[in-house]
Amino acid sequence: MIVIKADHLSEQHLAEIALAIQKRWNVATFVKMHEIILMDDDDTPIDGSDTGRVIKSAINPGEVERGINVIMENFELEHAFRLERKNRQRYRLKLVNPSALPKWLERANSDLRQPPEGVFVCPHCVLPETIILGDSKPIYEYKKGDSVIGSTGVGEVIRTFGRQYDGKIVNIKACGMLPIIMTPEHPILVASSNSTKIWGRNKSQKKILFSEEHWLQAKDVQPKNSNSDGDYVVVPIIRGNSNLDKLDLLQYTKSNHGRWRSYLPLDEDVAWLIGLYVAEGSIAKELRFSLSQKEVEIRGRIISIARRLGYSAYTQRMETSRAALVTISSRVLARAFDSWCGRKAPNKKIPDFILFHRDEGILAAFLEGYEQGDSYDNLNKYVGKIYRTSVTTSQTLAQQLQLAYARMGLWASIFRTRIATEGFIQGKRCSFHARYSISYALIPNRKCRQTRFVEGRVLCPIRQVRKMNYHGNVNNLETSDGTYLVSNAIVHNCGKYLGSELELSMHTKLHYII
């Protein structure tokens, strides 16, 4: 395998050069994010897997250098670029004279030509600040080996991609979900509705049937409204895969004294305590919970659980604010909760050992604790339903809660009620984080619902599709199961989407991935 990196040539230009390389040596050639990759027949993993160590290429490096220089002359690039050898298998086309760039490069950009014949096009990416669940961070921060949630659960990042993009992006708004923003060609998993009329007792009713789930490019999805059929995005119901019953605490100790507790039992009481911390907890060397003085029962339960676990706890009343501060005296426990759930409100999250626990009682106890700390019930007079609502400044937590409630058979809608901005408090400039509201109906109306639970999935109708201009960086991932979640909707990863038999036949030829 030989890799040639060229930061100053677009993927369109590299595709032209890659085709010339492929014809010269008759080897499989790939273009991926400013790199040309040559793979000969000997480039197979030693252990037969896709991840094993690769045997060194049989292509002679000296022949490659001579051949690339000839190709550069044919493309009139020899005066603008110099081929630099990094090691036996890596090269770089370095721009040394920008004024000597040939005119055909400018024409290729301005004409917006289609990729060359025999090139497989897969131009899909999302915006760099998109939060991807798993390691739960913006997509541009992901690295190979990080965890990512896909359609089948927790997977692994195989490769990451990033590039410059100037063009249209698609903003998809589905019912009760945060916006799904991506480039027009990015595949998203959808199910299409097919409404039919059924008759009963002298009147007709509309019944909605669904097609099989299928991949559709973002630019081709159709909104679903009451008067016409359309598409539904697919949200997975992630089943548990963890049987963890003990939480290790030794890694959070700073001394070897034998008096430290080595673990916490992961039972419903501890899950409830973790849920309450995510809602109302803080770290100040010790573990603290900020409550109202009226919440006597909650205070009593915190102290009872702490004492059962072998920790002391006490309450401080704040007369000026009518609040009560419950403190569990343990620095080790404070470090553990900080690591598991985050320290400040914008960084709060649900630990994976709870979100993906096989015992739904553990997850239900966590949600009970969270709701007791940060939720309220309100009556929606327009629909006559009572909704339970929580508010958070953590987008990660909002998306995790939506998946958690889906496991419990409830659809929780997410709304962004405030965008991130700056302002002044008492003359001082302050940053205000975005704020998210998560709500679900306490008594769902099964006969009239917008989202549908179908065989381990939730189908959410698309309400609006908008196209906007965008100029900047975009990113993508390649994952172990071929998918990841954008705003909890299942989307395809990079480089393996084949939408037709024609593209499938092209897959054995040059892959042009932008």
C-alpha positions, 0 to 999 in steps of 0.5 A: 500500500502506498499513500500520496498526500496532496493538501492543495489539490481537490478530490476532483483533481486527485481523481483525475490523477488516480485514474492515470495511476490506476491505468499505469500500474493496473492497481486498485486506487482510492481517493479519500480526503486529499490522499491517493491510496494505491493497493496492489494484490498483495495488500491483504491483511495477514490474519484475514481480517479487515483490521490486521497488519498489512503486508508491504506493497510489492509496487517498487517505490522507485518506479512509483516516483518515476511514474508519478513524475511522468504523470505530473508532467502529463497533467502540467503539474511538474512546475507547481508541485514537488514529490517528497518521499516521507518513508517507504510507503508515504509520499507528499505532493508539495505545492512549491510554486502557486503561480505555475498551476495549470489553467485546467485546474481552474476550469475543473473547479469552475465547471463543476464537472461530474467525476470521471467515468468509472469513479464511485461518488459518495459525497456525504458529511455533516457539520463539524460541531454535530454531537455524535453519541458514544464518546459524546463529543463533536464529530471533528474531535473523534479519533480512530478507536473511539466509541460511537452509537450506531443502529445496532448499539455501541460500535467503534470508529474505524476512520475519520474524515474532514474536508472543506465544503462550499455548497448547499446543506440540508436541514431536516426537522423531524417531529420531536427531534433536534435538526438533522443537518448534512450535505445533500448526498448523505444517506439517511435511513427512512421508512415511507408512509402509505396511507389507506382508507379502511371502512367500519360502521359506516365511516372510513378511517385512515390507516398508515402503513410503512415501507421497509426501511431504506437509505435515501439521500438527504436531498430526496427525503419528503416531508410528511403532513396530514394531507399527504404521505412522506418519509419518517426518520428511524431512531433505534431503540438501543437494547442493553448489553451490560450486566455490570453489578459493581462500579470500581472506585479504586481508580479514583483513590489517590493513596493505597490505604486499605480503608477506602471502599473498593466498589459501589454496588450497581443497584436501583438505589445507586442508579437513583442517586446517579440520576439525582446527581445528573439533575441536581448534583455538583462537585466541590471536593465532595458530592453535593445535591442542591434541593428545596427545603420542602424536598424532605423525602428526597433528602432523607433518601440520599442520607439513607443510601449514603449511610448504607454504602458506608458514607456520612452525609449531612444537610445545610439549610440556606435560609436566604434562598430556602434551599438545602444542600445535602453533602456526602463526605467522600472525595473518592465518590466525588471523583467517580461521579465527575468521571461517570456523569460530568461536573458542570450542567453543560457537560452532564451525561448518562453513564454508558453502564446505565444507558445500556444496562440489560436490567431496565429497572436500573435505567428506570431508577436512574430516570426516577432520580433524574425526574425527582431532581429536575422535572415538572408536570404541565397541562397542555390545554390545546391537546388536553394532555399532561406532559412531564418536562425536564430542562438541561443545557447539555445537548448530549444529555438531551439526546441520551434521555430521548434514547433512554425514554424510548427503551421504556416505551415513551417518546420524549420530544426535544426542543431547543428553547434557547440558543447559545449566546452572550450577555451581561449580568450586573455589567459583566459579560457572560456566556449563556449556554443553549437550553433544551427541553425534554418532555413526554406525555404521562398518558400517551394517546395510542390512537392519535400519535405522530411517532410510531414504535415499530419492531425495535425502532421509533419512526418520526415523521419529517415535518420540514426540509430546508436547503441552505448555503454553507462554506466551511469544514465538514466531517464524517466517520467510518464505523464498525457497523456502517452507521452512526446517529445524528440527532438520534436519527440513523445515518450511513457512515462514509464510503460504503453506501451503494444505492444501485446495482450500477454503483455496486459494480463501480465499487470494485473500481476507483473509489472517489470519496469526498 
